[in-house]
Each structure stands twice: as structure tokens, then as C-alpha cells.
Amino acid sequence: MTENQLIEEINAELTHSCALDYSLPRAELKRIIKRSKEWFYDNYQYAVEEQYIFLPVAIFQAAEFKQNNRKVCLPKEVMGVHGLVEARGGGLITHIDPDFSDTKLFGAEIFLAPFQGDNLVYRTAMFAYYDLAQAYVLDTVAYNYNKNTKKLFIKGHDPRRDLITTVSFQIPEEDLYDDEMFKRYCEAKAKIYLGRILSVYEFNLPGGVRINFDGIKQDGLDEMQQILEQIDAENAPDWFFQFRN
């Protein structure tokens, strides 16, 4: 769906398919769509999708990287960064077989090593060994990302390999306009603004029909509340952190 088609659909909702002789100016409808789009990209899980961005190591070896305070500018469609890891093949033991990596080696030491079921001390020592080994096999890079400036700040060590970045990427506008939740949100916003505008001046429709300004505005507010509650319910996390002392 294009922006023009979305505007026509919003106007059809406001005027009840031209049954009523009032609407919002086209410029105001475009502004509502723009503001709604910004809110959805920030708060609606289906307005973004997971993608990967490849950052060559040459970027971090260039002089501009230090001059820009260790910051890399990402595409404007990136709303969030969820992971930054070094791209590498074989493990620390430099074996030619990439499947025989350091991670598999440590996993075999923990889960395949023989031990007695009641030997809790031995099991604890094995997990302590695994925690310590992470310092040698950890391939993540510390970072910070600002969605307004679109700049990725490398906080950790200078990357020595190419980096793979996991990001939340904006879906195309046309796909967002097709989303039923987004269309309802824009229509609710339009009703709220229309109620505000019509309440400024006292006038009647042809034939002496009086407009219920508060009813239009309240209809939009009720619809908006339902949409926000549904989005909040759909955005519930499917994981949690468990801390153990």
C-alpha cells in the first residue's frame, strides 16, 4: 500500500465513505502518518526485522575510525543493535578442520568427560573451568549504539577480524502501511486531531446537523487505548534472566 492509498483509507474512515462533509487537510494526514511511522519503528515488533551487517576489518584500521572517536555510522534504517561478534573460522588450536573448534573442545571436556553423579565438587570445578575458558574464546565486542545518530561506538578492543552485526532493520514503508494495526493507529490519531480541530469553531453541517466533536475525539481515544494494550501484550518478552547467588 502506498501513502496515497493509506490517506484515502483514513479519509474514508473519517467521512464514513464521504457520508459526512469534513476531513483533515492532506498535509496534516501526512504528518500523522510520519509521526505514527516513527512510533511504530520504535515500539512495534513487526515494524522491524532481524538482519546482519558485515563490517570489514579495514574500517577499524583506517585513520577515520580513530578520528570519529571509534564510531561507525550504520544505515538510517537500523533501529537497534543486538550483537557484535568477530567473524572467524577455526579455533585457537589452529586445526585445519573448522568443525573442530575450541568451543567443541571445551564442550567435550565438560559434557563428555567421565564423572560420578554424586561428585558435585568435580562438576563445580568443570563449570569453573568453562567460565575461565570463556576469556579465551569470547568473540563478542563491547559496543554502544544510538538510534538517533545511527552511530555504533566500539567500546572494547580494536577488532582484529571482520565483524558481524545483528540489527533490527526497518521494514519498507509500503509493508508497514499494509499492517492492520498501523492503519487502525493512524485512523485513531486522525479522529483525535479532527475532534480537536472541529471543537475550536462552533458550526453545523448543511441541514442544521450538529457535529458531536467529543464523540469523534473519544472514539479515537478508545481505539488508541485498545491498540496500545494489544501492542503491549504482543511485545511481551519470551525470555528472562535468572540470577543465582
Stockholm file with secondary structure:
# STOCKHOLM 1.0

chainA/1-245         MTENQLIEEINAELTHSCALDYSLPRAELKRIIKRSKEWFYDNYQYAVEEQYIFLPVAIFQAAEFKQNNRKVCLPKEVMGVHGLVEARGGGLITHIDPDFSDTKLFGAEIFLAPFQGDNLVYRTAMFAYYDLAQAYVLDTVAYNYNKNTKKLFIKGHDPRRDLITTVSFQIPEEDLYDDEMFKRYCEAKAKIYLGRILSVYEFNLPGGVRINFDGIKQDGLDEMQQILEQIDAENAPDWFFQFRN
#=GR chainA/1-245 SS CCHHHHHHHHHHHHHTTTTSSCCCCHHHHHHHHHHHHHHHHHHCGGGEEEEEEEECHHHHHSHHHHHTTSEEECCTTEEEEEEEEECCCSCTTCCSCTTSCHHHHHHHHHHTSCCCTTCHHHHHHHHHHHHHHHHHHCCBCCEEEETTTTEEEECSSCCSSCEEEEEEEECCHHHHHTCHHHHHHHHHHHHHHHHHHHTTSCCEETTTEECCHHHHHHHHHHHHHHHHHHHHHHTCCSCCCCCCC
#=GC SS_cons         CCHHHHHHHHHHHHHTTTTSSCCCCHHHHHHHHHHHHHHHHHHCGGGEEEEEEEECHHHHHSHHHHHTTSEEECCTTEEEEEEEEECCCSCTTCCSCTTSCHHHHHHHHHHTSCCCTTCHHHHHHHHHHHHHHHHHHCCBCCEEEETTTTEEEECSSCCSSCEEEEEEEECCHHHHHTCHHHHHHHHHHHHHHHHHHHTTSCCEETTTEECCHHHHHHHHHHHHHHHHHHHHHHTCCSCCCCCCC
//
